[in-house]
Amino acid sequence: MLRVVSDREVAKEAARVNVSALTLGQQRIVTLERRWRPEHVKEAIARGGEDLGLIRRAVSSLVERAAPEISRLRPPRGRDFGPER
């Protein structure tokens, strides 16, 4: 967890929450696919208390806030692209 949460104490708490979820047959709550800001993870875990559902919702709200909608880039038109002729 230290690779995704830089604070050691918060990483331990995130690992504890993940192990609890995995023990119950659920997916990880704090995923390894992205880097997390320690203060945000700590707040989300504190808001959820011991209820994994509440913690999951709090952490998922972090993901929604951090990932704005990405619009697709349009390919350039044929004449406007490439070297001048």
C-alpha distance (Angstrom), angle and dihedral (degrees) to the residues before:
residue distance angle dihedral
M1 . . .
L2 3.80 . .
R3 3.81 88.3 .
V4 3.81 91.4 62.7
V5 3.83 101.5 28.9
S6 3.79 113.8 40.7
D7 3.83 97.5 -160.0
R8 3.83 111.6 84.3
E9 3.83 97.1 -146.7
V10 3.80 93.2 47.1
A11 3.83 90.1 46.6
K12 3.83 89.6 53.8
E13 3.79 90.9 50.5
A14 3.82 91.8 47.2
A15 3.81 89.8 49.9
R16 3.82 90.3 50.0
V17 3.80 90.8 51.8
N18 3.82 91.2 47.4
V19 3.81 92.5 50.0
S20 3.81 90.0 49.8
A21 3.80 90.5 52.0
L22 3.82 93.4 45.9
T23 3.82 90.5 48.9
L24 3.81 88.6 57.0
G25 3.82 91.3 49.3
Q26 3.81 94.2 -105.2
Q27 3.80 129.4 128.8
R28 3.79 122.6 -97.3
I29 3.77 114.3 -78.7
V30 3.81 98.5 -155.1
T31 3.79 101.6 43.8
L32 3.78 127.5 -152.0
E33 3.82 95.3 -134.0
R34 3.77 95.8 87.4
R35 3.79 142.1 27.8
W36 3.79 116.4 -103.6
R37 3.79 129.5 -151.6
P38 3.82 105.9 -120.2
E39 3.80 95.7 -138.1
H40 3.82 91.7 53.3
V41 3.80 93.7 48.9
K42 3.81 91.5 46.8
E43 3.83 91.2 51.5
A44 3.82 92.5 46.9
I45 3.80 92.9 50.6
A46 3.81 91.3 46.0
R47 3.83 91.3 50.5
G48 3.79 90.9 52.3
G49 3.79 95.9 48.0
E50 3.81 108.5 -172.0
D51 3.82 95.8 -28.6
L52 3.82 107.7 105.5
G53 3.80 91.7 -160.6
L54 3.79 92.0 57.3
I55 3.80 91.6 45.4
R56 3.82 90.5 49.7
R57 3.82 91.3 51.8
A58 3.81 92.0 47.1
V59 3.81 92.4 49.7
S60 3.81 92.4 45.1
S61 3.80 89.2 54.1
L62 3.82 87.1 57.7
V63 3.80 89.8 55.8
E64 3.81 92.5 48.4
R65 3.79 92.1 49.5
A66 3.81 93.7 45.8
A67 3.81 97.0 47.3
P68 3.79 111.7 62.0
E69 3.77 118.2 -166.5
I70 3.78 112.1 -78.3
S71 3.76 115.3 -144.5
R72 3.77 119.9 -148.6
L73 3.77 117.7 -106.6
R74 3.76 115.6 -121.9
P75 3.79 116.9 -129.1
P76 3.79 113.3 -113.0
R77 3.76 119.5 -102.3
G78 3.78 116.7 -100.3
R79 3.81 97.5 -112.7
D80 3.80 95.8 43.3
F81 3.78 93.7 53.1
G82 3.78 130.6 76.2
P83 3.80 134.0 17.1
E84 3.78 122.3 -26.9
R85 3.80 114.3 -97.5
